[in-house]
Amino acid sequence: MPTTELDPLHRTSGPTTAWTRVNIAEGIPGVSTPLNWSWWDDANERMIRGAYYDLGVLASPDPVDPRRVDERTSAIFYGRPALNVDVSRRLADLQPGTSGEALERHYFGAVRPEAISRRSRRRYPVIALRLPGQWRRVPGQVRALYEDAHAFWQRGTAPGALAEVDAARRVLVEAHRRFEAIARPHSVLALLGGSLMQQVGAVAEKAGRPELVLDALGGYDSIELETLTELIEVRRGRRSLEEFLRTRGYQGPQQGELSSVTWREDPAPVRALVDSLDPERSPIAALAAERAEKRTRAEAEIRAGLSGLRARFADWLFREAARMLPERESGKAAMMLCLDAARAAVRRMGTELAGRGALGDPEDVFYLTFEELDGPLPGDVRARVATRRKQRDEYLALELPESWIGMVTPRPAMGADDGAPLAGLGVSPGIAEGDVRVVADGAGELLPGEILVCTATDPSYAGYFLVAAGVVTDIGGAMGHGAIVAREVGIPCVVNAKHATRRLRTGDRVRIDGGAGTIEILSRGDSR
């Protein structure tokens, strides 16, 4: 069924299906535009089902008809993308080394007490044939795809590359093709990495040292550390801002939304970020070495509690974690590179459509769908844009819970503090005390030693991790962006704190425990 026949911003769930915005909201933030969700919708379905097929878990990679909402891996409600927890759990229950319960805990931050895992080994023979090859090949494949995507992005956004609107259309189509080609192995890598993390947790438990798991899962080289190194070089005057933007300009606030503005288009946020960095701080290489040494100590202490085959298995897990986990960020970055190439092409097409009167404003292009933009424009294009703008504006004034069952009931956006204790999921160990700085959309000042509080993080937040004493996010899990980067730079992080951005205000003083997941409000920065 063509997605043009569906509401591009809202679907209807059955009464018993479980949904969550945890994890997916990090990648696809806020209320999507119609163009953005039409870019992600079927691609997301093919990405997830294709990955499970490649691992042998599914017999077919074919996506489910978009009208069968309860069987899709994801859907959109009131403009917010959500993942189907029930489908995710069923797929995890078919895999060795994990389960629906483990997946829900690691990826979505919490497990519903009423949810039941129904394990099955019927796909194990196929998995046994496919898994070893994927395990060996995928990390290197993802890194190579990142390098290729980076070159494509630089060509597609170079001055004059999109001067002709036909060239912009070609870049848009090619960007989407590449995006899907990257998304599938990236999803395979995410699934393998999740299982690997669970196994590291299991051996740490057997060794009697479960508190060392988070230390043992950090301190790796990654795309994020490369970005941080370049930011420090800009601050020290060893690299120009223009050079930095030529390699990292695809990043920016809400970069998983096509209509957002990246650093390539508006460098003001990155200028403010660079200004906030301490030019005298230790080089990133020293920070990374210190964090790697901490990981090595944690690995040694876990291994000391094991013997025989179990100790050898732990050694293998640690080696594979160092090879595999850093490339998850490479896959995300590669997808964002394709998205930004598409963003540049779409803005060029919007300018052309507005110039000939088809659209009232160049930004109206984001209220079309991918199918509409790639083919003949509908005759009622201006009316569609007006209707969808009104619809999205209404959705922006609503809030959704992080997880729900059945058809979600939205509520008006609120700013009240209900006084309940704040807590979340501890994903990077350590205790930090400092003043809160609430940052929206990856743009804003952060002073050294402050506690960064935000809805979720994406790669545009990476520089803040060099300034913050600790991080708190409303949404996220142990395998999410904020958790991974916090572990790399060695600062405490609490994710899935639900309404931290609503409950805390800039100037409040808090103490966070990145292991226990607690957030203690020490004082208020205003008269409350």
C-alpha positions as CSV (number, residue, x, y, z in Angstrom):
1,M,0.0,0.0,0.0
2,P,1.5,3.4,-0.9
3,T,2.3,5.4,2.2
4,T,0.7,8.4,0.5
5,E,-2.7,6.9,1.3
6,L,-1.8,6.9,5.0
7,D,-1.7,9.7,7.5
8,P,2.0,10.6,7.5
9,L,2.0,11.6,11.2
10,H,-0.4,9.3,13.0
11,R,-1.5,5.7,13.1
12,T,-3.9,3.7,15.2
13,S,-2.8,0.8,17.5
14,G,-4.8,-2.2,18.6
15,P,-5.8,-2.4,22.3
16,T,-3.1,-4.7,23.6
17,T,0.1,-3.8,21.7
18,A,2.9,-2.4,23.7
19,W,4.9,0.6,22.4
20,T,7.8,2.7,23.6
21,R,9.6,5.9,22.6
22,V,12.7,4.9,24.6
23,N,15.7,4.4,22.3
24,I,14.0,5.5,19.0
25,A,13.5,9.0,20.3
26,E,17.3,9.4,20.5
27,G,17.5,8.8,16.8
28,I,14.3,10.4,15.6
29,P,13.6,13.3,18.0
30,G,10.5,15.3,18.8
31,V,7.5,15.6,16.5
32,S,8.4,14.5,13.0
33,T,7.6,16.4,9.8
34,P,5.7,14.3,7.2
35,L,8.8,14.2,5.0
36,N,11.0,12.9,7.9
37,W,8.7,10.1,8.9
38,S,8.1,9.0,5.3
39,W,11.9,8.8,5.0
40,W,12.2,6.6,8.1
41,D,9.0,4.6,8.1
42,D,9.5,1.7,5.6
43,A,13.2,2.1,5.9
44,N,13.0,1.4,9.6
45,E,10.8,-1.7,8.9
46,R,13.2,-3.1,6.3
47,M,16.2,-2.3,8.5
48,I,15.0,-4.2,11.5
49,R,13.5,-7.2,9.7
50,G,16.4,-7.4,7.3
51,A,18.8,-7.5,10.2
52,Y,16.9,-10.3,11.9
53,Y,16.8,-12.2,8.5
54,D,20.6,-11.7,8.1
55,L,21.1,-13.3,11.5
56,G,18.8,-16.2,10.7
57,V,16.1,-15.2,13.2
58,L,13.4,-14.5,10.5
59,A,12.7,-16.6,7.5
60,S,12.0,-13.5,5.3
61,P,13.1,-9.9,5.4
62,D,9.9,-8.7,3.8
63,P,8.3,-5.7,5.6
64,V,4.8,-5.9,7.0
65,D,2.0,-4.0,5.2
66,P,1.9,-0.5,6.8
67,R,-1.9,-0.9,7.5
68,R,-1.1,-3.8,9.9
69,V,0.2,-1.4,12.6
70,D,0.3,-3.9,15.4
71,E,2.7,-6.2,13.4
72,R,5.1,-3.5,12.3
73,T,8.4,-2.9,14.1
74,S,7.6,0.8,14.5
75,A,4.8,3.3,13.9
76,I,4.0,6.9,14.5
77,F,1.5,8.4,17.0
78,Y,0.7,12.1,17.2
79,G,3.9,12.7,15.3
80,R,6.1,10.7,17.7
81,P,7.8,7.5,16.4
82,A,7.5,4.5,18.7
83,L,8.9,1.0,18.6
84,N,6.7,-2.1,18.9
85,V,7.8,-3.7,22.1
86,D,5.8,-6.9,21.5
87,V,7.4,-7.5,18.1
88,S,10.8,-6.8,19.5
89,R,10.4,-9.2,22.3
90,R,9.1,-12.0,20.0
91,L,12.1,-11.6,17.8
92,A,14.5,-11.6,20.8
93,D,13.0,-14.8,22.1
94,L,14.0,-16.6,19.0
95,Q,17.7,-15.7,19.5
96,P,20.3,-17.6,21.6
97,G,22.1,-15.7,24.3
98,T,19.3,-13.2,24.9
99,S,15.5,-13.0,25.5
100,G,12.6,-10.6,25.2
101,E,13.1,-9.7,28.8
102,A,16.8,-8.9,28.4
103,L,16.2,-6.9,25.2
104,E,13.5,-4.8,26.9
105,R,15.8,-4.1,29.8
106,H,18.9,-3.2,27.8
107,Y,17.3,-1.3,24.9
108,F,14.1,0.2,26.5
109,G,15.3,0.8,30.0
110,A,12.7,-1.2,32.0
111,V,10.8,-4.5,31.9
112,R,7.1,-4.6,32.4
113,P,6.3,-7.1,35.2
114,E,3.4,-8.6,33.2
115,A,5.5,-9.3,30.1
116,I,6.3,-13.0,29.6
117,S,9.2,-14.3,27.5
118,R,8.4,-17.3,25.3
119,R,11.7,-18.7,24.3
120,S,12.0,-20.9,21.2
121,R,14.9,-22.7,19.5
122,R,13.3,-23.4,16.2
123,R,15.5,-20.9,14.3
124,Y,18.7,-22.0,16.1
125,P,20.0,-24.2,13.2
126,V,19.7,-21.3,10.7
127,I,21.2,-18.8,13.2
128,A,24.1,-21.2,13.7
129,L,24.9,-21.0,10.0
130,R,24.6,-17.3,9.6
131,L,25.7,-15.8,12.9
132,P,29.5,-16.5,12.7
133,G,29.8,-14.8,9.3
134,Q,27.9,-11.7,10.4
135,W,29.9,-11.6,13.6
136,R,33.2,-11.6,11.8
137,R,32.2,-9.3,8.9
138,V,29.7,-6.6,10.1
139,P,32.0,-4.4,12.3
140,G,34.4,-3.8,9.4
141,Q,31.5,-3.5,6.9
142,V,29.9,-0.8,9.0
143,R,33.2,1.2,9.2
144,A,33.7,0.9,5.5
145,L,30.2,2.1,4.9
146,Y,30.8,5.1,7.1
147,E,33.9,6.1,5.1
148,D,32.0,5.8,1.9
149,A,29.0,7.8,3.2
150,H,31.4,10.5,4.4
151,A,32.8,10.9,0.9
152,F,29.3,10.9,-0.6
153,W,28.2,13.6,1.8
154,Q,31.2,15.8,1.0
155,R,30.5,15.5,-2.7
156,G,26.7,16.1,-2.3
157,T,27.1,19.2,-0.1
158,A,30.1,20.8,-1.8
159,P,29.6,24.3,-3.2
160,G,27.7,24.2,-6.5
161,A,26.9,20.5,-6.3
162,L,23.2,21.1,-6.1
163,A,23.0,24.1,-8.4
164,E,20.7,22.2,-10.7
165,V,17.5,20.9,-9.2
166,D,17.8,17.7,-11.1
167,A,21.1,17.1,-9.4
168,A,19.4,17.7,-6.1
169,R,16.8,15.1,-6.9
170,R,19.5,12.6,-7.8
171,V,21.3,13.2,-4.5
172,L,18.0,12.8,-2.6
173,V,17.3,9.4,-4.2
174,E,20.9,8.2,-3.8
175,A,21.0,9.3,-0.2
176,H,18.0,7.3,0.6
177,R,19.4,4.2,-1.1
178,R,22.6,4.5,0.8
179,F,20.8,5.2,4.0
180,E,19.0,1.8,3.8
181,A,22.1,0.0,2.7
182,I,23.8,1.3,5.9
183,A,20.9,0.8,8.2
184,R,20.6,-2.9,7.8
185,P,24.2,-3.9,8.8
186,H,24.1,-1.2,11.5
187,S,21.0,-2.8,12.9
188,V,22.8,-6.2,12.8
189,L,25.7,-4.7,14.7
190,A,23.3,-3.2,17.3
191,L,21.7,-6.6,17.9
192,L,25.1,-8.3,18.2
193,G,26.4,-5.6,20.5
194,G,23.4,-5.9,22.7
195,S,23.8,-9.6,23.1
196,L,27.6,-9.1,23.8
197,M,26.8,-6.6,26.5
198,Q,24.4,-9.0,28.1
199,Q,27.1,-11.8,28.1
200,V,29.6,-9.4,29.7
201,G,27.1,-8.7,32.4
202,A,26.5,-12.4,32.9
203,V,30.3,-13.2,33.4
204,A,30.7,-10.2,35.7
205,E,27.8,-11.6,37.8
206,K,29.4,-15.1,37.8
207,A,32.7,-13.4,39.0
208,G,30.8,-11.7,41.8
209,R,31.6,-8.3,40.4
210,P,28.5,-7.0,38.7
211,E,29.3,-3.4,39.7
212,L,32.2,-3.5,37.2
213,V,30.1,-4.0,34.1
214,L,29.8,-0.4,33.1
215,D,33.6,0.2,33.6
216,A,34.3,-2.9,31.4
217,L,32.1,-1.5,28.6
218,G,33.9,1.8,28.0
219,G,37.1,3.4,26.9
220,Y,37.1,2.4,23.2
221,D,38.1,4.5,20.3
222,S,35.1,5.8,18.3
223,I,33.7,8.4,15.9
224,E,32.6,10.4,18.9
225,L,36.2,10.6,20.2
226,E,37.4,11.7,16.8
227,T,34.8,14.6,16.9
228,L,35.8,15.6,20.4
229,T,39.5,15.6,19.4
230,E,38.7,17.9,16.5
231,L,36.6,20.2,18.7
232,I,39.6,20.7,21.1
233,E,41.9,21.3,18.1
234,V,39.5,24.1,17.0
235,R,39.5,25.6,20.5
236,R,43.3,25.6,20.6
237,G,43.5,27.2,17.1
238,R,45.2,24.1,15.6
239,R,42.2,23.5,13.2
240,S,39.9,26.1,11.7
241,L,36.2,26.0,12.2
242,E,35.8,25.7,8.4
243,E,38.0,22.6,8.4
244,F,36.0,21.1,11.2
245,L,32.7,21.7,9.4
246,R,34.0,20.1,6.2
247,T,34.3,16.8,8.2
248,R,31.7,17.2,11.0
249,G,29.2,19.7,9.6
250,Y,26.5,17.0,9.1
251,Q,25.9,17.1,12.9
252,G,23.7,19.5,14.7
253,P,20.6,19.8,16.8
254,Q,18.0,17.1,16.2
255,Q,20.0,15.7,13.3
256,G,17.6,12.7,12.9
257,E,14.9,15.1,11.7
258,L,15.2,16.2,8.1
259,S,13.9,19.7,8.6
260,S,16.4,20.5,11.3
261,V,19.4,22.8,10.7
262,T,22.9,21.2,11.0
263,W,26.2,22.8,11.8
264,R,26.9,22.9,8.0
265,E,24.0,25.3,7.6
266,D,24.3,27.3,10.8
267,P,27.6,27.0,12.7
268,A,26.5,29.2,15.6
269,P,25.8,26.3,18.0
270,V,29.2,24.7,17.4
271,R,30.9,28.1,17.9
272,A,29.2,28.4,21.3
273,L,30.3,24.9,22.1
274,V,33.9,25.5,21.2
275,D,33.9,28.7,23.3
276,S,32.8,26.8,26.3
277,L,35.7,24.3,26.1
278,D,38.7,24.7,28.3
279,P,41.7,25.0,25.9
280,E,44.0,23.8,28.8
281,R,42.2,20.6,29.5
282,S,44.0,17.3,29.0
283,P,44.2,16.1,25.4
284,I,41.5,13.7,24.3
285,A,44.2,11.1,23.8
286,A,45.1,11.3,27.5
287,L,41.4,11.1,28.5
288,A,40.9,8.1,26.3
289,A,44.0,6.4,27.6
290,E,42.8,6.9,31.2
291,R,39.4,5.5,30.4
292,A,40.9,2.6,28.6
293,E,43.1,1.8,31.6
294,K,40.0,1.8,33.8
295,R,38.3,-0.6,31.5
296,T,41.4,-2.9,31.5
297,R,41.4,-2.9,35.3
298,A,37.7,-3.8,35.4
299,E,38.3,-6.6,32.9
300,A,41.2,-8.0,35.0
301,E,39.1,-7.9,38.2
302,I,36.2,-9.7,36.6
303,R,38.5,-12.3,35.1
304,A,40.2,-12.9,38.5
305,G,36.8,-14.2,39.8
306,L,36.6,-16.8,37.0
307,S,38.5,-19.9,36.1
308,G,38.9,-22.4,33.3
309,L,36.7,-22.1,30.2
310,R,34.6,-19.3,31.8
311,A,37.8,-17.2,32.2
312,R,38.7,-17.9,28.6
313,F,35.2,-17.0,27.5
314,A,35.5,-13.7,29.3
315,D,38.7,-12.9,27.6
316,W,37.1,-13.5,24.2
317,L,34.1,-11.3,25.2
318,F,36.4,-8.4,26.1
319,R,38.3,-8.7,22.8
320,E,35.1,-8.8,20.8
321,A,33.6,-5.8,22.7
322,A,36.6,-3.7,21.8
323,R,36.2,-4.7,18.1
324,M,32.5,-4.4,17.9
325,L,31.0,-1.8,20.2
326,P,32.8,1.3,18.9
327,E,31.5,0.8,15.4
328,R,27.9,1.2,16.5
329,E,28.6,5.0,16.5
330,S,30.1,4.6,13.0
331,G,26.8,3.2,11.7
332,K,24.8,6.0,13.3
333,A,27.2,8.6,11.9
334,A,26.9,7.0,8.4
335,M,23.2,7.2,8.5
336,M,23.3,10.9,9.6
337,L,25.7,11.7,6.7
338,C,23.1,10.4,4.2
339,L,20.4,12.2,6.0
340,D,22.2,15.5,5.8
341,A,23.0,15.0,2.1
342,A,19.3,14.5,1.6
343,R,18.6,17.6,3.8
344,A,20.7,19.7,1.5
345,A,19.0,18.3,-1.6
346,V,15.5,18.8,-0.1
347,R,16.2,22.5,0.8
348,R,17.4,23.0,-2.8
349,M,14.2,21.4,-4.1
350,G,12.1,23.5,-1.7
351,T,13.6,26.7,-3.0
352,E,12.9,25.7,-6.6
353,L,9.3,24.7,-5.8
354,A,8.6,27.9,-4.0
355,G,10.3,29.9,-6.7
356,R,7.9,28.7,-9.3
357,G,4.9,29.1,-7.0
358,A,4.1,25.4,-6.3
359,L,4.8,26.0,-2.6
360,G,4.2,29.1,-0.6
361,D,7.5,28.8,1.3
362,P,10.7,26.7,0.8
363,E,10.2,25.1,4.2
364,D,6.8,23.8,3.1
365,V,8.7,21.0,1.3
366,F,9.1,19.2,4.6
367,Y,5.3,18.8,4.8
368,L,5.3,16.6,1.7
369,T,6.1,12.9,1.8
370,F,9.2,11.3,0.2
371,E,6.9,9.6,-2.4
372,E,5.2,13.0,-3.2
373,L,8.6,14.7,-3.6
374,D,10.1,12.0,-5.7
375,G,7.2,12.0,-8.2
376,P,4.6,14.4,-9.7
377,L,3.3,16.8,-7.1
378,P,-0.3,16.3,-6.1
379,G,-2.7,18.8,-7.5
380,D,-3.8,20.0,-4.0
381,V,-0.3,20.4,-2.7
382,R,-0.8,23.7,-1.0
383,A,-3.9,22.5,0.8
384,R,-2.1,19.3,2.0
385,V,0.8,21.4,3.3
386,A,-1.6,23.7,5.2
387,T,-3.5,20.7,6.7
388,R,-0.3,18.9,7.8
389,R,1.2,22.1,9.3
390,K,-1.9,22.6,11.4
391,Q,-1.9,18.9,12.4
392,R,1.8,19.0,13.4
393,D,1.3,22.3,15.3
394,E,-1.4,20.6,17.3
395,Y,0.9,17.6,18.1
396,L,3.7,19.9,19.2
397,A,1.4,21.1,22.0
398,L,0.9,17.6,23.3
399,E,2.9,15.1,25.4
400,L,3.1,11.4,25.2
401,P,4.3,9.0,27.9
402,E,7.5,7.2,27.2
403,S,5.7,3.8,27.0
404,W,2.1,2.6,26.7
405,I,-0.2,-0.3,25.8
406,G,-2.8,0.1,23.1
407,M,-3.8,3.4,21.7
408,V,-1.9,6.2,23.5
409,T,-3.8,9.1,25.1
410,P,-1.9,12.4,24.7
411,R,-2.0,15.1,27.2
412,P,-1.3,18.8,27.0
413,A,2.3,19.7,27.5
414,M,2.9,20.5,31.2
415,G,5.6,22.1,33.3
416,A,4.5,21.1,36.8
417,D,6.7,19.3,39.3
418,D,4.8,16.5,41.1
419,G,7.4,16.3,43.9
420,A,8.1,12.6,43.4
421,P,11.7,11.4,43.7
422,L,13.7,11.6,40.4
423,A,15.5,8.5,39.3
424,G,16.5,6.7,36.1
425,L,18.8,4.0,34.8
426,G,22.5,4.3,35.8
427,V,24.6,3.7,32.6
428,S,28.0,5.3,33.4
429,P,29.4,5.0,36.9
430,G,30.5,7.7,39.2
431,I,29.0,10.5,41.4
432,A,28.8,14.1,40.3
433,E,27.4,17.2,42.0
434,G,26.8,20.4,40.2
435,D,24.4,23.0,38.9
436,V,21.8,21.9,36.4
437,R,21.9,23.2,32.8
438,V,18.8,22.2,30.8
439,V,19.8,22.2,27.1
440,A,17.1,21.9,24.4
441,D,17.8,20.5,20.9
442,G,21.6,20.3,21.3
443,A,22.0,24.1,21.2
444,G,22.9,26.3,24.1
445,E,25.6,27.2,26.6
446,L,27.0,24.7,29.1
447,L,29.5,25.8,31.7
448,P,32.3,23.5,32.9
449,G,31.2,21.4,35.9
450,E,27.5,21.7,35.2
451,I,25.1,18.8,35.0
452,L,23.7,18.5,31.5
453,V,20.0,17.7,31.5
454,C,18.2,17.1,28.2
455,T,15.5,15.0,26.6
456,A,18.0,12.7,24.8
457,T,21.4,13.1,23.2
458,D,22.6,12.6,19.7
459,P,26.1,13.2,18.2
460,S,25.6,16.9,18.1
461,Y,25.8,16.8,22.0
462,A,29.3,15.1,21.9
463,G,31.2,18.2,22.8
464,Y,29.0,18.8,25.9
465,F,30.4,15.6,27.4
466,L,33.8,17.4,27.6
467,V,32.3,20.2,29.7
468,A,29.7,18.5,31.8
469,A,30.3,16.9,35.2
470,G,27.5,14.5,34.5
471,V,24.5,13.9,32.2
472,V,20.8,13.2,32.8
473,T,18.4,12.4,30.0
474,D,14.6,11.8,30.0
475,I,14.9,9.0,27.5
476,G,17.5,6.3,26.8
477,G,18.9,2.9,27.6
478,A,22.3,1.3,28.3
479,M,23.0,1.0,24.5
480,G,21.9,4.5,23.7
481,H,24.1,7.4,22.5
482,G,24.3,9.2,25.9
483,A,25.3,6.1,27.7
484,I,28.0,5.1,25.2
485,V,29.6,8.5,25.1
486,A,29.5,9.1,28.9
487,R,31.3,5.8,29.3
488,E,33.9,6.8,26.7
489,V,34.8,10.0,28.5
490,G,34.3,8.7,32.0
491,I,31.5,10.9,33.4
492,P,28.4,9.8,35.4
493,C,25.2,9.4,33.3
494,V,21.6,8.6,34.3
495,V,19.2,8.0,31.4
496,N,15.5,7.2,31.2
497,A,14.8,9.7,34.0
498,K,11.4,10.4,32.3
499,H,10.6,14.0,33.2
500,A,14.0,15.4,34.3
501,T,13.8,18.3,31.8
502,R,10.4,19.2,33.2
503,R,11.2,18.6,36.9
504,L,14.6,20.3,36.9
505,R,15.5,23.9,36.0
506,T,18.7,25.6,35.0
507,G,20.4,26.6,38.3
508,D,19.1,23.8,40.5
509,R,21.9,21.9,42.3
510,V,21.8,18.1,42.1
511,R,23.9,15.1,42.9
512,I,23.7,12.2,40.5
513,D,24.9,8.6,40.8
514,G,25.6,7.1,37.4
515,G,25.8,3.6,38.8
516,A,22.7,3.6,40.9
517,G,20.6,5.9,38.7
518,T,19.7,8.3,41.5
519,I,19.2,12.0,41.1
520,E,19.1,14.0,44.4
521,I,17.9,17.7,44.3
522,L,20.1,19.5,46.8
523,S,18.7,23.0,46.3
524,R,16.5,25.0,43.9
525,G,18.0,27.8,41.8
526,D,14.8,29.9,42.2
527,S,12.2,30.6,44.8
528,R,10.3,27.3,44.6
